[in-house]
């Protein structure tokens, strides 16, 4: 996956976000937090338009977040109907928010993820269970900032929509 373009977030002027690039975060800053995080919040949309947020475990590898859930869970049903989602870290002090499209992961790819989940969480995850579906989220847009130096650190990362990987 190629590096995203760094810009300033689209936040109202009253927040004081500069238009200059000085102080913006590097994408590697976000990647480090995505790799180390234990819990993530997954946000999908219910059929009637109401939001649905649930904590999930995930691994960040190959430029994407991978997570799994039971195929009959509300989040899986929401993603089957509308694959758009956001995923963010727990922290409000070191913020990373991803937006993109959930893609089901092929069974061959799940084997590599098993080892990554074992190393990170110390368990054998049910990724290969028949009722489980594993998703990949390659972000299309991400936001990040540090609370201690907001709004100076407020950064928006954007990937070109035609990227093939």
N, C-alpha and C positions, 0 to 999 in steps of 0.2 A: 504494500500500500504506500502510495506517495504521501509526502508530508502535506498537511493542510495549509491553506493560506491564512495568515493571521490578520485579523481586523479588529476594530473596536465593536463591542456589542451595540445593538440597536436599543438604546436605553434613553429615555427622555433627558433632555439637557439639564433638567433640575437636579439630576444625580451627580452632575459634575464630571462625567466621563470625558476625558480629553480626546481630541481627534488625532493627536500625535501618537506615534508608535512607541515612544519612550515609556518604559515601565510595563509594557505588555509581557505576558508570560510566554515562555517557550512551550511548544507542544510536548516536549520531553517532560516538563514539569507535570503535565496532566497524565502522561503515560505512567510515570512513576507511581502516582496515586491510584490509578486504575489497577495497576499490577498488585499493589500492596493491600488494597481494600479487602475486607472480609465480607461485608454486607453492602448491597446495592439496593436502591429503590427502583422498581420497574413500574412505569406508568403507562396504562393502556386506556382505551375508551370502550365503555359498555355500549351495547346496541342502542340504548336510548340517549347516548351522548354524554352520560355522566362519566367522570373520571374514575379510574380504578388503580390504586397504588398498592403494591405488595413488595415486601423485602424478598430478595433472592440472593443466592450465592452465584458467583460467576468467576470466570477466568478471563484475563485479558491476554491475548496472544495473536500474532499475525495481523495486528492492526484492527482487531475486533473484540467485542465482548461476547462470550459464549455462556449461555445459561440454559437450564432445563426445567421442565415442569411436567406434571401429569397432563396428558392430552385432553382430559375432560375438565380441567380447572377453568375458572373464569378467565384467567389471564390468557390461557391457550385458546379458549373459544373466542375471546376478543381479538387475539392476533390472527386467528384463522379468517375472521371477518374483515379486519382492518389491521394490516401489519405495521402501521405507523406506531412508534413508541418513543418514550424517553426513558433514560436510565441515568441515575445519578448516585453519587456517593452520599454517605450519611452526614458528612461534615458540612456545617454552615460556615466554618472558618477557612477551609481550603476546599473550595467548590469546584466540582467537575460535573457537568451535565451534558449528556450525549443525546442527540436526536437522530433517528434514522428509521430504517425498515427492517423488521425481523425476517430472517430467511431461515427456513428449516435446514438443518445440517444433515448431510448424507451419512449413512451408517459408517462408511469407511473413515470419515473424518472424526467420528466419535471416539475411536480407539485412542488417538493421540490425546484427546481431551481427558480421558479417564486418568492417565498418568498425571496430568496437570492438576486435576481436582484432588487426586490422592496426595500429591505433594503439598498443595495449598491447605486442604481442609483435614487431612489425615483420616479420610474415610473412603470406602468404596461407594461412589455415587451410583444411583440407579439409572445412569444414562442409557444403558442397553436394555432396560426393562421394556417389555412390549407396550405398556401404557404410557411411556415417557416420550416426550418430544424435546429435542435440543435445538436451540435457536442461535443464530449469529446476528449480532448487530454491528454492522460497519457504519460508523457515524457519517452522517452527511453534514452535520453542524454540531459544534460543541461550544460550551461556554465554560469559562473558568475565572476564578479570582481568589485572592487571599483577603479575608475580612480585615486583617490588620492594615492593609494598604489599599483598600477599596476607596475610591474608584480607579486609582492609578493602575492597579494590576488587572482590571477588567479586560478580558480578552475573548474574542470570538474566533473560532477556527472553522473554516469552510473547506470542504472537499469539492472538487469539480464533479458535477453529476455524471459525466461521461467516463469516469475512471472505471476501468475494468477490474481492478483488484484493489 
